[in-house]
């Protein structure tokens, strides 16, 4: 039987330990070994190879789980906080037996949809820029946006030496509430788009990532869903 070789970061992500991006970071840090030899980015391994992280054997793949959570304001989008502030993991504690982690980020003072999973490949497909997954937000501005401002967003805003692709439209008569869709997930990207046009974001809610939507969830509620984005059961 022919051995199947895959890149090490993909193998690590497939176990649900972390995302492929975080696996790449661990490889760069020299924490990953293949058969006792320190791995490098680009190295491949097969099922019979021994992979260790920090000299501990890589665990086998867990049962995958996919969670859509409504993150309230004042909750960190991380698995642990040294200052003991509340995290998204605290919201699902004792309700999910698998070890999961948040996909991407959502600011401490923002609210809305956060995906949690232990499927590294799924996470990578959601957040990697090459896949251009739509991320939809409802934004409240400090003043009405002009048609010129909306057109500038839709034509692409130059930020951080790049053109940010986005689609925006006003959803109230006063033009202070905007629905905006972006195709990447860089830090503070929404706030920076509007700051570039001299608007301040007073409130921000993420309502959709790809085909996964916030739906009727209330703050701190979550649902399990199938990989294709179909809703599962709901936990309050």
N, C-alpha and C positions, 0 to 999 in steps of 0.2 A: 504494500500500500504506500503510495507516494505521500510524503509529508507536505503539509500545507504551511507555507511561511507567510507571516504577516508582520507589519511594522510593530515594534514593541509598544509604542504609545497606543496603538489601536487595540492590542491585546489587553493592556492595562485598563483602558476605558471600557472594554467589553465586560470586565468583571464587575463593573458598577462602583469601583473604588473612587473614581474621579473622572472628570472630563478628559478628552484627549489633549486639550491645551494644557491642563495641569499635569498630565502625564509627561508631556514634553518638557515642562519646567523641571520635574523631578529628574528626568534623564540628563538635562543640562547641568543640574546640580551634582551629578555623579552618584545619585542615590539608588540607581537601578543597575542590576547586574544580570547577565545572561550566562548561566553555567559558571558563575564565579568571576566573570570578566565584566568590568564596567561597561555599560552600554553607551552608545552614542546615537544621536539622532540619525535616523536612516537605517539603523540596524534592524534585522528581522529575526524572528524566532518561530519555532514550530511548537506543536502540542507536547512534544517530548522534551523540550528544553526547560531548564529550571530557571525561572525568573524570580528574583528577589528585590524587595524594596527596603532599604535600610537593613539589609541582611535578613529580612523576614520573607518567607515564601509568599508569593502572590496567591491570594485566595481564588478559588474557582468562582465562576459567575453565579451571582445571586438570582433569585426570581426578580424579574424586572417589575417596577412599579412606576406609575405616572400619576402625578398629582397636580391639579390646578388649584392654587391658593389665592385668596383675596388678601394681599398684604395690607394691613392698616398703616397709617402714618405712625412714625415712632417705633417701627420695628426694623431691625437690620436684616438685610438680605445676605446672610452668611450663616455658617454652621456653628460659629463660636465667637464670642466677644469677650476680650480680656476685662472689660469694664462691667461685665455681667448685665449688659443691656439685653432686652428681649430680642430674640431672633426668630426667623421664620420656622426654625426647627422647634422652638418652644411651642409654637402654635399647633404642631402635629404630634408632640411628645405623647407617648403612651397610646397613640391611635394608629401608628404605622410601625410594623415590626422590622421592616427593612431599613437599612441605613441609606438615607437619601441626601441630596445636596441641591441647592438652588441653581437653576440654569441662568447664567447672566446675572444682571444686577438691576436693582430699582432703588432709587435714593431713599435715605432714611425719612425724609420729609414728604415723600411721594407715596401714593397708594395704588392698588390695583393688582393685576394678574402677575403671579410668579409661578413658574413651573418648577417642580421638584421631581427628581428621578434618581435612579441608580444606573441608568442606561447611558453610558458615556457616548456611544455613537449617536443616539437620539439627541443628546445634549449638544454635541458638536454640530449636528445638522441644523439645529435651531439657531445657534449663535454665530456660526462661522460666516463671515461676510460673503463668501463665494456662493452661498445658497440663497442669499437675498430674501430671507423670510420677512414678511411684513410685520411690523410692530405698530399697533394702533394706540393712540393716546387721545384723551380729552384734556385740553389745557385751558385754564382760566388766566386771562391776561390782565395787566394793570390798567389797560386802556384799549379802546376799540382799535382793531387792526384795519388798515386801509386795503383797498383792492390791490394797490401797488404792492403792499406787503405780502399779501397772499400770492400774487403772481411771482414775486421774487422767490418765495419758498418753492413754488411749483416748478420754477425754471432752474432751481438748484442754487443753494447758498454756499459760498466759498468759506470754509472754516478749516483751520489747522492744515492749510496748504492743499485742501481737497475740496471738491464739489460734493456737497451732501444732497443726495436725491431724496425728495420728499413730496408728499401730496397733502395739501391742506385746504380746508374750507370752514367758513364760519357756520356755527350751528344755532346761533341765536340772533335776533334782530339787531342787538347792540354791537354785534361782532366782537364781543369780549371772550366768548367761548369758542374754541377752535378744535376741530377734529384734525389730527395730523398723523400721517403714516410715514414711517421711515423704514429703511431696508438694512439698517445696521444697528449695532447696540453699543457704540462707544459711550464712555462715561459722560454724563451731563449733556448728551447730544441735543435733546429737545431744548433745554434751557439755553444752550449756546446758540442754537439757531435763532431763537427769538431775541436773545441779547444782541446778536449781530445786527438785528434790525431795530434795536432800541426799544424792545418790549421786555417787561419783566413777567416771569411766570409766577403767578400767585398760588396756583394749585395745579396738580398734575396727577392724572389717573391713567394707568395702562389698561386697556380694555381687551386687547387681542394680541396673540403672537401666532403667526401663521394661520392655521384653521382652528386654533384653540382660543375660545373666548371666555370672558369673565362671566357671561350669562347673568343669572339671578343671584349669584353669590353675594353674601354680605361680608363686611370686614371680619377677618379671622376665620371665615368658613372655607372649606375646601371640598373638592370632589376627586375621586379616582376616575381616570379616563383610559380608554384604550389607545394604543399607539397611533391609530389613525385619527384620534381627536374626538372619538365618540364619548359621550358622558357616561360615567359609571355611577356609583352610589354616592350619596352626599352625607358628610359628617358635620354636625354642628358643634 
